[in-house]
Amino acid sequence: MGSIGTGGFATLPGLVLVYYLTDSLGVTALAAGIVMTLAKIWDVLIDPIIGGLSDRVLAASGSRRGPMLLGAFGLPVAFFLTFAVPSGLVPFWSGVWVLVSFTAAATFFSLFQVPYVALPAELTNGYRERTRLLTWRVVVLTLAILLFGAGGPELRGMFPDDPLRGYLVMAAVAGVVLCAGLVIGSTTAPKRVVPVAEPPTISPIRYYRDGIRVLRQSQPFRALLGTFFLQALATGLMLAGAQFVATWLLRDEGAVTVLFASLIAPALLVAPLWQLVAKRVGKERGFRLASVVFLVATLGLTPAVWAPGWWIVAPVALAGAAYAGMQTLPMAMLPDVISHDARMRKGRAGTFGGVWTAGETTGMALGSTVLTVVLALTGYVESIAGVERQQPDAAIVGIAISFSLLPALLAAASLFTLSRYRLRERDLAEAA
């Protein structure tokens, strides 16, 4: 149930927020990129602190529930405010409003997400049990992505004559669903997973130092996080670009729903199959296979640069099938990394979760940033809601490249970092 919230918040802002800023509030593409980047820089700064605080709460109470509940109730409110910009504001102050609200939303999200990422390592010690556990978490995550990614734009589209009201209704409905998923996920988390111990001293500097230490001391974690970061950057770039592809390549703003369904429906169907692949050949080899399939799919989208059309649905669906593996398998490998580290050093799961969340959110945010830079360089024309305009040919090409060639290059780079991951099932068995 927690994945309903994490999937929803990870998807909907990435899909529509840049477009909301540029095409409804009149914020320039470069300024929209600055808004997204500043919010995520803050996210990166606080994630290690939240990870350390989560470990402190766990040591003091035996549970990670407290921070999760705070995030569960705060996120929906901040999310709604992000899309509740008062009418009549000039673009500059509209951008400031979104920046402040979205930064608050990112903070509450981290309060839930960081402990949530750390939990699987504490729920089971089984190598294959974690794969089963995380497979179903990713199934629900994928369902949430489909629900928010397809349903959000549809709610917005119910008000074609008043796009700002459409965004407001979308945010209100999404906020209710977010709250339900996060609260249920928080209250059903274990009440006590470890004996109460003396909590560590609160020190933000210490938390940053601990984050750097886990990166330095755990080679499997560095390799896995580097791979996941590059792939989050690729998927974040495609996610942010989907609405622009629908509007300017397919010439139908509502086509984003079809694009999203073609991406996520295959992911939802094949997610359990990646568990079987992992059981057969191992998690890391299955992860490599999923990454190669994603690379092939994004390369297959490159002809959209000169021949856009509805044919792109097919390679998008292939990318969706690969995306399921790219989520399921690394999320199942992370508890293995934490468990391997715990053989030598106890009590660092929250720190791992904080660094992981920081890397993931940074990758997704930089995807939006890269898109806005491409839009700015190719002369994309921003506007306010209800104003018609045309885009230069260079901007259309930039949108197509951002949805195809650039994600393919990032996927290729991720295969190199994945080759550095050397933790296997036998290593965990030997350590046990």
DRENTORLO-871247 format. One record per residue (C-alpha): residue in three letters; x, y, z. Coordinates in Angstrom, 3 decimals. Example, Ala and Ser with C-alpha at 12.3 -4.5 7.8 and 13.67 -1.06 7.14 Angstrom:
<sites>
+-----+----------+----------+----------+
!  aa !       c1 !       c2 !       c3 !
+-----+----------+----------+----------+
! ALA !   12.300 !   -4.500 !    7.800 !
! SER !   13.670 !   -1.060 !    7.140 !
+-----+----------+----------+----------+
</sites>
This chain:
<sites>
+-----+----------+----------+----------+
!  aa !       c1 !       c2 !       c3 !
+-----+----------+----------+----------+
! MET !    0.000 !    0.000 !    0.000 !
! GLY !    2.898 !    2.325 !    0.628 !
! SER !    3.858 !    1.929 !   -3.014 !
! ILE !    0.558 !    3.524 !   -4.018 !
! GLY !    1.904 !    6.733 !   -2.502 !
! THR !    5.526 !    6.428 !   -3.586 !
! GLY !    4.573 !    5.481 !   -7.145 !
! GLY !    2.038 !    8.283 !   -7.384 !
! PHE !    4.332 !   11.040 !   -6.162 !
! ALA !    7.294 !    9.773 !   -8.177 !
! THR !    5.167 !    9.804 !  -11.336 !
! LEU !    2.657 !   12.638 !  -11.502 !
! PRO !    4.938 !   15.647 !  -10.813 !
! GLY !    7.555 !   14.240 !  -13.166 !
! LEU !    4.929 !   13.839 !  -15.868 !
! VAL !    3.082 !   17.161 !  -15.696 !
! LEU !    4.926 !   19.681 !  -13.511 !
! VAL !    7.338 !   21.035 !  -16.141 !
! TYR !    4.490 !   21.225 !  -18.662 !
! TYR !    2.311 !   22.953 !  -16.036 !
! LEU !    5.022 !   25.557 !  -15.482 !
! THR !    5.801 !   26.229 !  -19.152 !
! ASP !    2.377 !   25.875 !  -20.760 !
! SER !   -0.036 !   27.065 !  -18.069 !
! LEU !    1.923 !   29.475 !  -15.870 !
! GLY !    4.113 !   31.010 !  -18.577 !
! VAL !    7.391 !   30.111 !  -16.837 !
! THR !   10.316 !   29.764 !  -19.258 !
! ALA !   11.737 !   26.275 !  -19.834 !
! LEU !   15.051 !   27.185 !  -18.203 !
! ALA !   13.313 !   28.692 !  -15.151 !
! ALA !   11.127 !   25.578 !  -14.880 !
! GLY !   14.297 !   23.500 !  -14.856 !
! ILE !   15.732 !   25.656 !  -12.085 !
! VAL !   12.568 !   25.133 !  -10.003 !
! MET !   12.789 !   21.350 !  -10.373 !
! THR !   16.535 !   21.291 !   -9.708 !
! LEU !   16.448 !   23.474 !   -6.584 !
! ALA !   13.678 !   21.360 !   -5.080 !
! LYS !   15.652 !   18.197 !   -5.648 !
! ILE !   18.933 !   19.681 !   -4.411 !
! TRP !   17.111 !   20.260 !   -1.146 !
! ASP !   15.847 !   16.683 !   -1.309 !
! VAL !   19.382 !   15.357 !   -1.734 !
! LEU !   20.587 !   17.439 !    1.214 !
! ILE !   17.928 !   16.177 !    3.615 !
! ASP !   17.740 !   12.499 !    2.587 !
! PRO !   20.913 !   11.432 !    4.462 !
! ILE !   19.688 !   13.361 !    7.530 !
! ILE !   16.301 !   11.643 !    7.364 !
! GLY !   18.078 !    8.315 !    6.969 !
! GLY !   20.061 !    8.956 !   10.151 !
! LEU !   16.956 !   10.143 !   11.996 !
! SER !   15.132 !    7.016 !   10.868 !
! ASP !   17.870 !    4.856 !   12.381 !
! ARG !   17.662 !    6.925 !   15.582 !
! VAL !   13.888 !    6.472 !   15.812 !
! LEU !   14.342 !    2.744 !   15.195 !
! ALA !   16.926 !    2.468 !   17.970 !
! ALA !   14.746 !    4.429 !   20.390 !
! SER !   11.366 !    2.826 !   19.686 !
! GLY !   12.024 !   -0.339 !   17.716 !
! SER !    9.980 !    0.956 !   14.753 !
! ARG !   10.301 !    3.367 !   11.823 !
! ARG !    6.620 !    4.359 !   11.924 !
! GLY !    6.970 !    7.886 !   13.309 !
! PRO !    8.684 !    9.601 !   10.349 !
! MET !    6.542 !    7.605 !    7.908 !
! LEU !    3.298 !    8.885 !    9.434 !
! LEU !    4.545 !   12.484 !    9.431 !
! GLY !    5.299 !   12.190 !    5.737 !
! ALA !    1.999 !   10.431 !    5.049 !
! PHE !   -0.082 !   13.327 !    6.360 !
! GLY !    2.120 !   16.186 !    5.150 !
! LEU !    2.743 !   15.107 !    1.559 !
! PRO !   -0.868 !   15.312 !    0.250 !
! VAL !   -1.279 !   18.883 !    1.545 !
! ALA !    1.981 !   20.107 !    0.032 !
! PHE !    1.219 !   18.276 !   -3.216 !
! PHE !   -2.157 !   20.011 !   -3.520 !
! LEU !   -0.580 !   23.412 !   -2.875 !
! THR !    1.934 !   22.798 !   -5.665 !
! PHE !   -0.908 !   22.961 !   -8.195 !
! ALA !   -2.918 !   25.627 !   -6.349 !
! VAL !   -1.072 !   28.670 !   -7.703 !
! PRO !   -3.394 !   31.703 !   -7.343 !
! SER !   -4.636 !   33.054 !  -10.657 !
! GLY !   -3.191 !   36.368 !  -11.773 !
! LEU !    0.337 !   35.818 !  -10.462 !
! VAL !    3.125 !   36.808 !  -12.836 !
! PRO !    5.301 !   33.885 !  -14.035 !
! PHE !    8.134 !   34.706 !  -11.613 !
! TRP !    5.972 !   34.489 !   -8.491 !
! SER !    4.134 !   31.481 !   -9.894 !
! GLY !    7.501 !   29.736 !  -10.152 !
! VAL !    8.371 !   30.713 !   -6.579 !
! TRP !    5.022 !   29.362 !   -5.319 !
! VAL !    5.626 !   26.028 !   -7.051 !
! LEU !    9.217 !   25.873 !   -5.791 !
! VAL !    8.237 !   26.360 !   -2.139 !
! SER !    5.277 !   23.955 !   -2.268 !
! PHE !    7.108 !   21.253 !   -4.218 !
! THR !   10.117 !   21.472 !   -1.898 !
! ALA !    7.816 !   20.917 !    1.078 !
! ALA !    6.209 !   17.972 !   -0.736 !
! ALA !    9.633 !   16.464 !   -1.450 !
! THR !   10.547 !   16.781 !    2.239 !
! PHE !    7.417 !   14.969 !    3.422 !
! PHE !    7.922 !   12.330 !    0.728 !
! SER !   11.429 !   11.611 !    2.005 !
! LEU !   10.134 !   11.228 !    5.563 !
! PHE !    8.071 !    8.295 !    4.309 !
! GLN !   10.250 !    6.940 !    1.498 !
! VAL !   13.605 !    6.668 !    3.295 !
! PRO !   12.309 !    4.385 !    6.109 !
! TYR !   10.172 !    2.534 !    3.563 !
! VAL !   13.254 !    1.658 !    1.504 !
! ALA !   15.077 !    0.418 !    4.601 !
! LEU !   12.277 !   -1.892 !    5.800 !
! PRO !   12.746 !   -4.947 !    3.507 !
! ALA !   16.219 !   -5.667 !    4.876 !
! GLU !   14.639 !   -5.866 !    8.348 !
! LEU !   11.584 !   -7.911 !    7.370 !
! THR !   13.401 !  -11.007 !    6.097 !
! ASN !   16.930 !  -12.417 !    5.837 !
! GLY !   16.145 !  -14.633 !    2.844 !
! TYR !   17.896 !  -13.811 !   -0.453 !
! ARG !   15.031 !  -15.136 !   -2.606 !
! GLU !   12.358 !  -14.109 !   -0.127 !
! ARG !   13.417 !  -10.494 !   -0.685 !
! THR !   12.936 !  -10.941 !   -4.418 !
! ARG !    9.377 !  -12.173 !   -3.860 !
! LEU !    8.703 !   -9.389 !   -1.379 !
! LEU !   10.035 !   -6.632 !   -3.623 !
! THR !    8.406 !   -8.095 !   -6.747 !
! TRP !    4.957 !   -7.512 !   -5.296 !
! ARG !    5.951 !   -4.103 !   -4.006 !
! VAL !    6.972 !   -3.199 !   -7.562 !
! VAL !    3.733 !   -4.665 !   -8.955 !
! VAL !    1.788 !   -2.270 !   -6.741 !
! LEU !    4.233 !    0.519 !   -7.593 !
! THR !    3.650 !   -0.101 !  -11.284 !
! LEU !   -0.110 !   -0.125 !  -10.759 !
! ALA !    0.193 !    3.217 !   -8.951 !
! ILE !    2.274 !    4.644 !  -11.789 !
! LEU !   -0.421 !    3.594 !  -14.247 !
! LEU !   -3.193 !    4.967 !  -12.033 !
! PHE !   -1.573 !    8.367 !  -11.503 !
! GLY !    0.182 !    8.672 !  -14.856 !
! ALA !   -2.916 !    7.881 !  -16.910 !
! GLY !   -5.607 !    9.084 !  -14.519 !
! GLY !   -4.017 !   12.410 !  -13.606 !
! PRO !   -3.981 !   13.835 !  -17.140 !
! GLU !   -7.511 !   12.505 !  -17.694 !
! LEU !   -8.773 !   14.423 !  -14.651 !
! ARG !   -7.000 !   17.525 !  -15.903 !
! GLY !   -8.540 !   17.042 !  -19.344 !
! MET !  -12.062 !   17.185 !  -17.906 !
! PHE !  -11.688 !   20.979 !  -17.877 !
! PRO !  -10.399 !   21.865 !  -21.361 !
! ASP !  -11.606 !   25.470 !  -21.071 !
! ASP !   -9.973 !   26.013 !  -17.676 !
! PRO !   -6.653 !   24.104 !  -17.453 !
! LEU !   -5.757 !   25.625 !  -14.077 !
! ARG !   -8.942 !   24.244 !  -12.531 !
! GLY !   -8.168 !   20.909 !  -14.160 !
! TYR !   -4.761 !   20.799 !  -12.447 !
! LEU !   -6.388 !   21.738 !   -9.130 !
! VAL !   -8.957 !   18.924 !   -9.341 !
! MET !   -6.215 !   16.505 !  -10.382 !
! ALA !   -4.107 !   17.506 !   -7.360 !
! ALA !   -7.044 !   17.194 !   -4.953 !
! VAL !   -8.015 !   13.690 !   -6.067 !
! ALA !   -4.396 !   12.557 !   -6.221 !
! GLY !   -3.791 !   13.942 !   -2.726 !
! VAL !   -6.592 !   11.834 !   -1.263 !
! VAL !   -5.228 !    8.669 !   -2.874 !
! LEU !   -1.671 !    9.519 !   -1.801 !
! CYS !   -2.791 !   10.009 !    1.782 !
! ALA !   -4.677 !    6.706 !    1.872 !
! GLY !   -1.770 !    4.674 !    0.531 !
! LEU !    0.879 !    6.289 !    2.720 !
! VAL !   -1.148 !    6.157 !    5.943 !
! ILE !   -2.044 !    2.486 !    5.461 !
! GLY !    1.558 !    1.703 !    4.559 !
! SER !    2.768 !    3.484 !    7.702 !
! THR !    0.305 !    1.968 !   10.143 !
! THR !    0.876 !   -1.584 !    8.901 !
! ALA !    4.667 !   -1.311 !    9.137 !
! PRO !    6.089 !   -3.479 !   11.949 !
! LYS !    5.532 !   -2.030 !   15.421 !
! ARG !    8.828 !   -3.441 !   16.596 !
! VAL !   11.549 !   -4.953 !   14.421 !
! VAL !   14.603 !   -4.597 !   16.698 !
! PRO !   15.181 !   -4.393 !   20.456 !
! VAL !   15.253 !   -0.877 !   21.835 !
! ALA !   18.825 !    0.410 !   22.048 !
! GLU !   20.543 !    3.629 !   22.981 !
! PRO !   19.710 !    6.039 !   20.115 !
! PRO !   22.677 !    7.680 !   18.386 !
! THR !   23.331 !   11.367 !   18.904 !
! ILE !   21.569 !   13.715 !   16.466 !
! SER !   24.164 !   15.318 !   14.211 !
! PRO !   23.451 !   16.345 !   10.593 !
! ILE !   27.198 !   16.380 !    9.870 !
! ARG !   27.425 !   12.844 !   11.210 !
! TYR !   24.634 !   11.711 !    8.917 !
! TYR !   26.414 !   13.120 !    5.854 !
! ARG !   29.622 !   11.500 !    7.018 !
! ASP !   27.823 !    8.178 !    7.465 !
! GLY !   26.359 !    8.480 !    3.970 !
! ILE !   29.786 !    9.038 !    2.469 !
! ARG !   31.139 !    6.171 !    4.532 !
! VAL !   28.624 !    3.621 !    3.233 !
! LEU !   29.441 !    4.672 !   -0.323 !
! ARG !   33.145 !    4.284 !    0.336 !
! GLN !   32.942 !    1.000 !    2.232 !
! SER !   30.360 !   -0.861 !    0.126 !
! GLN !   31.501 !   -1.464 !   -3.439 !
! PRO !   28.296 !   -3.353 !   -4.378 !
! PHE !   26.255 !   -0.374 !   -3.163 !
! ARG !   28.273 !    2.076 !   -5.277 !
! ALA !   27.804 !   -0.042 !   -8.383 !
! LEU !   24.097 !   -0.634 !   -7.784 !
! LEU !   23.343 !    2.995 !   -6.921 !
! GLY !   25.316 !    4.281 !   -9.905 !
! THR !   23.346 !    2.028 !  -12.229 !
! PHE !   20.012 !    2.946 !  -10.693 !
! PHE !   20.876 !    6.658 !  -10.809 !
! LEU !   21.635 !    6.588 !  -14.545 !
! GLN !   18.472 !    4.638 !  -15.257 !
! ALA !   16.397 !    6.980 !  -13.075 !
! LEU !   17.832 !    9.849 !  -15.112 !
! ALA !   16.798 !    8.100 !  -18.334 !
! THR !   13.281 !    7.273 !  -17.162 !
! GLY !   12.884 !   10.724 !  -15.579 !
! LEU !   13.805 !   12.297 !  -18.910 !
! MET !   11.234 !   10.188 !  -20.745 !
! LEU !    8.605 !   10.803 !  -18.086 !
! ALA !    9.039 !   14.576 !  -18.247 !
! GLY !    9.045 !   14.480 !  -22.031 !
! ALA !    5.938 !   12.319 !  -22.484 !
! GLN !    3.481 !   15.216 !  -22.312 !
! PHE !    5.549 !   17.220 !  -24.811 !
! VAL !    5.715 !   14.204 !  -27.131 !
! ALA !    1.930 !   13.849 !  -26.961 !
! THR !    1.300 !   17.544 !  -27.619 !
! TRP !    3.897 !   18.302 !  -30.294 !
! LEU !    4.775 !   14.985 !  -31.961 !
! LEU !    1.392 !   13.255 !  -31.821 !
! ARG !   -0.526 !   16.577 !  -31.904 !
! ASP !   -2.908 !   15.469 !  -29.143 !
! GLU !   -2.450 !   16.635 !  -25.556 !
! GLY !   -4.619 !   13.770 !  -24.309 !
! ALA !   -2.390 !   11.205 !  -26.050 !
! VAL !   -0.168 !   11.221 !  -22.980 !
! THR !   -2.671 !    8.789 !  -21.431 !
! VAL !   -2.177 !    6.342 !  -24.296 !
! LEU !    1.599 !    6.703 !  -24.089 !
! PHE !    1.552 !    6.085 !  -20.390 !
! ALA !   -0.743 !    3.087 !  -20.638 !
! SER !    1.450 !    1.578 !  -23.355 !
! LEU !    4.464 !    1.992 !  -21.071 !
! ILE !    3.016 !    0.777 !  -17.773 !
! ALA !    0.521 !   -1.914 !  -18.801 !
! PRO !    3.307 !   -4.223 !  -20.111 !
! ALA !    5.328 !   -3.473 !  -16.973 !
! LEU !    2.406 !   -4.513 !  -14.800 !
! LEU !    1.956 !   -7.754 !  -16.721 !
! VAL !    5.572 !   -8.869 !  -16.851 !
! ALA !    6.789 !   -7.786 !  -13.398 !
! PRO !    6.241 !  -11.287 !  -11.903 !
! LEU !    8.131 !  -12.781 !  -14.863 !
! TRP !   11.278 !  -10.900 !  -13.838 !
! GLN !   11.111 !  -12.774 !  -10.521 !
! LEU !   11.266 !  -16.036 !  -12.476 !
! VAL !   14.162 !  -14.707 !  -14.556 !
! ALA !   16.022 !  -13.761 !  -11.372 !
! LYS !   15.401 !  -17.199 !   -9.901 !
! ARG !   16.739 !  -18.810 !  -13.054 !
! VAL !   19.823 !  -16.721 !  -13.839 !
! GLY !   20.303 !  -14.507 !  -10.766 !
! LYS !   19.202 !  -10.989 !   -9.942 !
! GLU !   22.201 !   -9.214 !  -11.432 !
! ARG !   22.000 !  -11.060 !  -14.774 !
! GLY !   18.256 !  -10.463 !  -14.917 !
! PHE !   18.867 !   -6.775 !  -14.216 !
! ARG !   21.410 !   -6.646 !  -17.035 !
! LEU !   18.928 !   -8.293 !  -19.422 !
! ALA !   16.211 !   -5.762 !  -18.516 !
! SER !   18.675 !   -2.918 !  -19.082 !
! VAL !   19.630 !   -4.231 !  -22.525 !
! VAL !   15.968 !   -4.535 !  -23.525 !
! PHE !   15.390 !   -0.931 !  -22.413 !
! LEU !   18.389 !    0.182 !  -24.463 !
! VAL !   17.012 !   -1.557 !  -27.574 !
! ALA !   13.567 !   -0.021 !  -27.013 !
! THR !   14.852 !    3.544 !  -26.672 !
! LEU !   17.065 !    3.145 !  -29.723 !
! GLY !   13.932 !    1.996 !  -31.544 !
! LEU !   12.325 !    5.361 !  -30.747 !
! THR !   15.014 !    7.441 !  -32.477 !
! PRO !   13.276 !    7.484 !  -35.908 !
! ALA !   10.659 !    9.721 !  -34.234 !
! VAL !   13.160 !   12.542 !  -34.797 !
! TRP !   12.255 !   12.599 !  -38.505 !
! ALA !    9.127 !   10.426 !  -38.667 !
! PRO !    6.914 !   10.942 !  -35.587 !
! GLY !    3.703 !    8.932 !  -35.384 !
! TRP !    1.654 !    6.485 !  -33.395 !
! TRP !    4.103 !    3.698 !  -34.229 !
! ILE !    6.118 !    4.820 !  -31.173 !
! VAL !    3.618 !    2.972 !  -28.964 !
! ALA !    5.323 !   -0.354 !  -29.815 !
! PRO !    8.859 !    0.524 !  -28.627 !
! VAL !    7.356 !    2.362 !  -25.654 !
! ALA !    5.589 !   -0.882 !  -24.664 !
! LEU !    8.894 !   -2.777 !  -24.964 !
! ALA !   10.535 !   -0.163 !  -22.751 !
! GLY !    7.720 !   -0.694 !  -20.257 !
! ALA !    8.394 !   -4.420 !  -20.082 !
! ALA !   12.051 !   -3.684 !  -19.422 !
! TYR !   11.168 !   -0.997 !  -16.870 !
! ALA !    9.490 !   -3.591 !  -14.656 !
! GLY !   12.767 !   -5.492 !  -14.384 !
! MET !   14.725 !   -2.277 !  -13.911 !
! GLN !   12.583 !   -1.561 !  -10.840 !
! THR !   12.020 !   -5.031 !   -9.387 !
! LEU !   15.560 !   -6.376 !   -9.495 !
! PRO !   17.638 !   -3.481 !   -8.115 !
! MET !   15.074 !   -2.972 !   -5.360 !
! ALA !   15.483 !   -6.670 !   -4.503 !
! MET !   19.288 !   -6.353 !   -4.687 !
! LEU !   19.437 !   -3.377 !   -2.311 !
! PRO !   18.373 !   -5.385 !    0.791 !
! ASP !   21.061 !   -7.923 !   -0.134 !
! VAL !   23.642 !   -5.132 !   -0.127 !
! ILE !   22.365 !   -3.875 !    3.241 !
! SER !   22.353 !   -7.403 !    4.667 !
! HIS !   25.883 !   -8.033 !    3.402 !
! ASP !   27.054 !   -4.829 !    5.055 !
! ALA !   25.262 !   -5.719 !    8.304 !
! ARG !   27.484 !   -8.785 !    8.709 !
! MET !   30.255 !   -6.353 !    9.636 !
! ARG !   28.469 !   -3.135 !   10.651 !
! LYS !   25.054 !   -3.008 !   12.326 !
! GLY !   22.373 !   -0.332 !   12.304 !
! ARG !   23.009 !    1.371 !    8.947 !
! ALA !   19.900 !    0.403 !    6.967 !
! GLY !   18.423 !    3.889 !    7.307 !
! THR !   21.663 !    5.435 !    6.094 !
! PHE !   21.619 !    3.185 !    3.039 !
! GLY !   17.974 !    4.117 !    2.476 !
! GLY !   18.758 !    7.826 !    2.712 !
! VAL !   21.610 !    7.685 !    0.229 !
! TRP !   19.586 !    5.458 !   -2.109 !
! THR !   16.578 !    7.781 !   -2.037 !
! ALA !   18.842 !   10.782 !   -2.630 !
! GLY !   20.359 !    9.085 !   -5.687 !
! GLU !   17.005 !    7.996 !   -7.077 !
! THR !   15.284 !   11.356 !   -6.640 !
! THR !   18.298 !   13.195 !   -8.013 !
! GLY !   18.245 !   11.041 !  -11.130 !
! MET !   14.531 !   11.577 !  -11.698 !
! ALA !   14.834 !   15.324 !  -11.085 !
! LEU !   17.830 !   15.729 !  -13.358 !
! GLY !   15.781 !   14.029 !  -16.072 !
! SER !   13.392 !   16.985 !  -15.926 !
! THR !   16.342 !   19.383 !  -15.790 !
! VAL !   17.960 !   17.874 !  -18.881 !
! LEU !   14.655 !   18.170 !  -20.739 !
! THR !   14.270 !   21.847 !  -19.837 !
! VAL !   17.839 !   22.563 !  -20.961 !
! VAL !   17.147 !   20.870 !  -24.301 !
! LEU !   13.906 !   22.835 !  -24.662 !
! ALA !   15.686 !   26.101 !  -23.875 !
! LEU !   18.525 !   25.400 !  -26.315 !
! THR !   16.120 !   24.510 !  -29.124 !
! GLY !   13.928 !   27.594 !  -28.654 !
! TYR !   10.805 !   26.145 !  -27.038 !
! VAL !    8.082 !   28.804 !  -26.694 !
! GLU !    6.317 !   28.956 !  -23.318 !
! SER !    2.778 !   30.320 !  -22.838 !
! ILE !    0.007 !   30.829 !  -20.306 !
! ALA !   -3.138 !   28.690 !  -20.180 !
! GLY !   -5.512 !   29.147 !  -23.118 !
! VAL !   -3.036 !   30.882 !  -25.450 !
! GLU !   -2.293 !   29.169 !  -28.786 !
! ARG !    1.281 !   29.114 !  -30.130 !
! GLN !    3.543 !   27.150 !  -32.491 !
! GLN !    6.940 !   25.625 !  -31.839 !
! PRO !   10.044 !   25.891 !  -34.046 !
! ASP !   11.216 !   22.739 !  -35.822 !
! ALA !   14.329 !   22.634 !  -33.641 !
! ALA !   12.183 !   22.370 !  -30.505 !
! ILE !   10.230 !   19.440 !  -31.984 !
! VAL !   13.506 !   17.645 !  -32.782 !
! GLY !   14.767 !   18.346 !  -29.258 !
! ILE !   11.634 !   16.785 !  -27.758 !
! ALA !   12.058 !   13.671 !  -29.918 !
! ILE !   15.747 !   13.266 !  -29.017 !
! SER !   14.971 !   13.687 !  -25.321 !
! PHE !   12.514 !   10.793 !  -25.565 !
! SER !   14.776 !    8.430 !  -27.486 !
! LEU !   18.491 !    8.940 !  -28.113 !
! LEU !   19.413 !   10.571 !  -24.798 !
! PRO !   17.739 !    7.846 !  -22.669 !
! ALA !   19.452 !    5.225 !  -24.844 !
! LEU !   22.879 !    6.753 !  -24.150 !
! LEU !   22.152 !    6.777 !  -20.421 !
! ALA !   21.018 !    3.135 !  -20.529 !
! ALA !   24.278 !    2.201 !  -22.280 !
! ALA !   26.266 !    3.974 !  -19.562 !
! SER !   24.308 !    2.125 !  -16.864 !
! LEU !   25.408 !   -1.225 !  -18.287 !
! PHE !   29.012 !   -0.251 !  -17.576 !
! THR !   28.333 !    0.582 !  -13.928 !
! LEU !   26.266 !   -2.598 !  -13.535 !
! SER !   29.250 !   -4.642 !  -14.698 !
! ARG !   31.002 !   -3.480 !  -11.511 !
! TYR !   28.396 !   -5.153 !   -9.246 !
! ARG !   29.908 !   -8.394 !   -7.943 !
! LEU !   27.710 !   -9.459 !   -5.013 !
! ARG !   26.177 !  -12.899 !   -5.618 !
! GLU !   23.881 !  -15.231 !   -3.710 !
! ARG !   26.811 !  -17.456 !   -2.783 !
! ASP !   28.565 !  -14.488 !   -1.160 !
! LEU !   25.620 !  -13.946 !    1.167 !
! ALA !   25.401 !  -17.670 !    1.910 !
! GLU !   29.126 !  -17.804 !    2.740 !
! ALA !   28.842 !  -14.725 !    4.949 !
! ALA !   25.940 !  -16.336 !    6.814 !
+-----+----------+----------+----------+
</sites>
